[in-house]
Amino acid sequence: MTAQGSAYTRLRRALDNANAAEALAAAAELERVGLVEALELVLLLAQSGEEARFRRAAVRWQARYARELRDVEPAEAQAVLALLTMLPGARRPQAALALAELLDRRELLPGAERLVRAAREA
């Protein structure tokens, strides 16, 4: 462990401070990043202006969502990806709130809360 703390501690601090570069570096050091923290990275990338990096992260997150959660129907997976792709645009508040509702139904409350916060900040 470095003087700055564990990779997870650095990831958490970078996410809390909206520092995409540091969050990505810390995440790369971890064996696994939780689904909620991965969503926070997607949200940061949506704000960063790095469109290509955001698109790749959004597709990877949607794939994890569909793979890791039980009984995700194709229509739900498609809706998740569509909402994710709307996050960098003008419809960010609506997309974030709709995605938060899906996550709340899936009992991913921390992710839903972060999306609601993102909608308010838009």
MOHU-V12009 format. One record per helix or strand of 2 or more residues. SS is the DSSP state (helix for helix, strand for strand). FROM is the first residue (numbers start at 0). LEN is the number of residues. If there is no record, write none. Layout:
BEGIN
ss=SS from=FROM len=LEN
ss=SS from=FROM len=LEN
END
This chain:
BEGIN
ss=helix from=6 len=10
ss=helix from=19 len=10
ss=helix from=34 len=14
ss=helix from=50 len=18
ss=helix from=73 len=13
ss=helix from=91 len=14
ss=helix from=108 len=13
END
